[in-house]
Structure formats: structure tokens, C-alpha cells
Amino acid sequence: MGEAPEMTTAPDAAGFRDPATGELRQETMIINMGPQHPSTHGVLRLVLELDGETVIRCKPVVGYLHTGIEKNTEYRTWMQGVTYVTRADYLSPFFNELAYCLGVERLLGVEAPERATLIRILVCELNRITSHLVWLATSGLELGAVSVMLYGFREREVIMEIFEAITGLRMNHAYIRIGGVVMDLPEEGPGKIRRLLDLLPRRIDEYETLLHDNPIWRERNEGVGVLTSERALALGVTGPALRATGIGADLRKDIPYCGYESFDFDVPVRTEGDAYARYVVRLAEMRESLKIARQALERIEETPGPVMIDDPKVGWPPRLSVGPDGIGNDPEYLEVIMEIFEAITGLRMNHAYIRIGGVVMDLPEEGPGKIRRLLDLLPRRIDEYETLLHDNPIWRERNEGVGVLTSERALALGVTGPALRATGIGADLRKDIPYCGYESFDFDVPVRTEGDAYARYVVRLAEMRESLKIARQALERIEETPGPVMIDDPKVGWPPRLSVGPDGIGNDPEYLRHIMEESMEALIHHFKMVTQGVEVPAGEVFSAVESPRGELGYLIVSDGGHRPYRVKIRDPSFVNLQALPALIEGYLVADTVASVASLDPVLGGVDR
């Protein structure tokens, strides 16, 4: 065994004096506050260097709640991205959804319907209030005002119930979608919201009574965590923390989105720059959010219309009512023509409706009305297809001169239909060898001569217009022609089943709809939207909104595919955390809690 080390108790050996100067050294202590500390508003770690009880250095350490939201969006469809970003700042999910969807809509060159935009503003301002209520409640708990914690969560619970009534969820709603919102406000929604808007002003007055001149509250906040306007701008601070330094920056006023420029509201500002000023600003912001929400609710009630863009390639199918299955079966979501087939035959495909001797059953009572509305709708839709494709350089480049078929070759191969008519031969059995009385109908046979893929497209588009002409004439004659729909010969005609027979099968539309519950065609359409999603044109956009914590921005890059190429979130909590050293250094360690609380960081957005 070696010799024991020599021990000494001399002060110099203990390091209290500098060996060169003989002066007493300044000893500091390093402590960790977090990441499991209840007052860091999440898994935030602060490495504090203390000189006695004074913080001389602060180093924020983040990353303990990293969830890979940005990277995950690159491996999901554009629509699926909403369900990820809503989980970033989990106390203000609507703002993440809005910023993301506004960016994607700009890339697509589309705008949400006015009613949907108003609903977006309404839920976001209510969300701003809930976020500030959580800040108020937790700050009160941390700084000794326990009653405020109880009151804050009491009012938040009322708003959360409204969110649940509107979206079906209390958090992580994925309610704001590309092109609008998932569904309209429920019937009882405006009444509930109006009662809330009448209640909250009194509640905010209560908070002010409890805190505004409370000596303990003021002692713990006034002069604590002071941030100058110059320092705030240099650090990129936004939101209430910036407005508490005297700079009234608010994206809703400075770079308006969603029509905020048409709303009457003020931007609360204080100049002290301390924790107390940040409290006053947030309290005032709740009152301003109530003003905006009340105006939005009034406009919603005056603005009928859809809540999702009318474009099946972009807009998620609107769910005006959600069924017990949680999916919803709004008839407007189903394909219009297939729905008519289902109403007439009981099936959307493989109908077996035309039988020997006639058809299985007559048109249902509502059939002519549905068909007439369809015939009024489709001409506009066909015009839209033509606008999208007719002179589209990419479409023409991929079709003109491609797959050319001459008339001679087409005849030699026995080609018929649009492929033959696109070669210049107007052969159509409805004209050449009429059947079912087609000779009595007024319609033309579209013909092109180029014989290429573009010519076949033009012929088919024109044929849709001609089919509409024929269908309109047929509907008029059906309404003028009473009579049976099956030959009166039991040896030939299959008996029509207008109601379910004794065998329990039958072909009644209502019965078939009941046993099928949901059609395969609708399921295919839904599956395609869910698995592939929308195709967003290539481009890059930065979209920002004013969240409860400041400027929330999304840099979104598309390479023209079904998924984002890159999504980068500018989370205000992450940027604002840079200011923590400036707020904490030079103050007592007990003031650290107040300074962190006054920034109101949410670590879900910081680490994302």
C-alpha cells in the first residue's frame, strides 16, 4: 500500500486566497434548476452560477422534450402535417395549425372561405385566452398567489369544454385544415360562446382585484427580470415580452392575416420591461381577445357558406356532422353522381338495375330534383376542368403529338368510341344504329382529327357536355311519361322490389343503404386523400401568426410532391429563451422563478 496523502488545513491550501496576490478568492456555486423543477414550465434545465444568492451566470439547456415534429412532417402528407404541428406548443395548438395551413394555402394559391376564416379567428382568440390563463394560474402558484391558480383553471375549463364541443377534442385538435376547418360550429356553439364572452370580463376583473395591488405579487414581480427594448430587439424577442418593453409589435396589426385588419382591437403596451409589466400586458390582451372574439362571432352568424374550400384535390372533405363512428357521413362529401346512382338503384357500383323487360324500380321521389341540381352544376364544373387543362402547357406538352392513331389504323384495329372519333371518324351507334329512341334526342357527336392523346381528351370533355344535353331531355320526358318500369309479363319481367320482400333481401334503396352503411366508392376516395393527400406546387413560403407567446412562423418548402420537403418552425418560446440570461443574471436566485414565468415558455414548442 502506498503512503497516505499529506493532509493540510491551511486556508491557502483550501483555495480561499490567491497564491499570487494573497487576496481572498471569490467562490461560486453551480446548481441545476430543472429539468424536473416544477417552476420551469416544462423540462427546461437552467445551469445557474451563484455568488451567494445572486445569479451571476445562467445557461439554458433545452432538448429534453425533443419529438422530431419538423422532421416527421417531411415523411407525412401535407394534411397529416397538421396533426404533428398542433402538438408543438400544446397550450396554443390552434396557432400552430393556422400558421402551417396559411403557409400551405399560399403555396397552393388558395384561400379558405370567409366563414372558415372567421371561425379560425374565433378559436384562436379563445385559445389565446386559455394560454394566458394557464400562465396566470401557474405563475400565481409559483409566486404565492394560490387562489389565482384555482380561478385560472376554473375559467380555462369552460373554454376547453367549448373547444371539445366544436372540435371533438380538448387539445391537439387538428381542426384547422388546409382550405378551411374540419366542420362548422355545432348548433349550440354560438350560444355557449356568447355566455362565455359575457362571463369572462367579470372574471378578469377578479384576477386584477386579487393581484394588481397585491403587495406580495408586486414585490415578487416589479423590477424583476428587466428587459430593455434594445436588448429585446437584439435577441429577437416577440409577443407580450416585447410589448412590455414599450414596442407595440403585433403581427395582427403589422402584417395582418385572416382579415384581422377589419377588426377593432388595441395592442396593449407597457414600458417598464419587468415581470410585472408582462403580467399587465397579458391581462390586457385577454380583454382585447374577448373584443375580437365577440366581433368574430357576430360576423359568423351573418356569414353563411361553406367552411372548406370547394376543391376535392385540396380541401379535406367537410364534416358538417360527425357520426358515432367519429368520421361523419355528410352527403356533400360523397360524390354527387354516385350518390344519385345509390338513390336510384341502392348501389353505387355493380347495380344490376337494368333487367330483362325494364328496370328494377322507378326513380325515387327525390330523384328528379337531385338529377336536375346535378345538371345545373356540371356545366360549370366541366368549364373548370377546361380552364385547368385546355391551355395548360404541361398538359399539352404531355398529350399533344403523343399516341397518334390514324383513322385508317383505327378502323383496321376495330377501334371505337372517343379513340376513333378523335381520328376524324364520327362513328356513334346512338346516331348510326339508334337504340332506345336515341334518334329522337338532340345531340351532336364530337370529332377531332389529330388522333393524339390531346384530341381524345378534347373529345371526352365535349362528350360530357353532350351527355348533359341528353340527360336533361330524358328527365323532362320521364316526368311527362307515367307508366310501369317493367314489362307486365311474369315469365319475362323481374318483379320490381320497391320494398323489402319476405326473403329479407329486396332491393329497396333505404334498406341497401342501411345494410351497406358506407359505399366502397366513398371509401376509395377517402383512402386516396388520407394516404396520398394533396399535391402542393413546388415553392417556398414563410407564414407567421401572432401566437400567445409571440411570432410563430413556419418556413415550408415543397418540391411539388405529396409531402413537405422541409418544415421549419420559428417557435417564439425558443427564441424568447435567449433572453433568460439577460433576465436572470444579476438578480436573486428566488427571482429566477418569476423571470421564467414571465416569459411563459412552452417546452413542446421549444424542443418540438
Buried (B, 14 or more C-beta within 10 A) or exposed (E): EEEEEEEEEEEEEEEEBEEEEEEEEEEEEEEEBBBEBEBBBBBBBBBBBBEEEBBBBBEBEBEBBEEEBBEBBEEBBBBBBBBBBBBBBBBBBBBBBBBBBBBBBBBBEBBBBBBBBBBBBBBBBBBBBBBBBBBBBBBBBBBEBEEBBEBBBEBBEBBBEBBEBBBBBBBBBBBBBBBBBBBBBBEEBBEBBBEBBEEBEEBBEEBBEBBBEBEEBBBBBBBBBBBEBEBBBEBBBBBBBBBBBBBEBBBBBEEBBBBBEEBEBEBBBBEBBBBBBBBBBBBBBBBBBBBBBBBBBEBBEEBEEBBBBEEEEBBBBBBBEBEEEEEBBBEEBBBBBBBBBBBBBBBBEEBEBEBEBBBBBBBBEEBBEBBBEBBEEBEEEBEEEBEEBBEEEEBBEEBBEEEBBEBEEBBEEEBBBBBBBBBBBEBBEBBEEEEEEBEEBEBEBBBBEBBBBBBBBBBBBBBBBBEBBBBEBBBEEBEEEEEEBBBEEEEEBBEBBBEBEEEEEBBBBEBBBEEEEBBEBBEEBBEEBEEBBBBBEEBEBEBBBBBBBBBBBBBBBBEEBBBBBBBEBBBBBBBBBEBBBBBBBEBBBEBBBBBBBBBBBBBBBBBB
